[in-house]
């Protein structure tokens, strides 16, 4: 009876099945596109390379990097919405007027004035450290392989 039922009702159930199957495939592709950050990471690397080669100046780099970081935040927001894992935590960008983070703060460090039992209270009061996009970094390369 099961096979006969499927054959007899195929004009009704067939198009419904095919429409549902098609929509599931489209949903999967859209979900993959919204949560894939490899393109953005590749563009960030390419942008860094352009800066190092001198193809773009610092102001153009900062503007393009801000746009790419906005796109990366959107991808991470979609990953959180779909319940997928998010590596690295939220991306925060410091505004122009914000005070810079103290140099003695490191991740996981407890201030010297707090007792070991106060670590939870001290870490709750701390603000997250953010990088200053306008400040340059001095990098020394040691190519001595001896």
Secondary structure as UniProt FT lines:
FT   HELIX           2..8
FT   HELIX           10..35
FT   HELIX           38..53
FT   HELIX           58..81
FT   TURN            82..83
FT   TURN            96..97
FT   TURN            103..104
FT   TURN            107..108
FT   TURN            112..113
FT   HELIX           116..118
FT   HELIX           119..125
FT   TURN            133..134
//
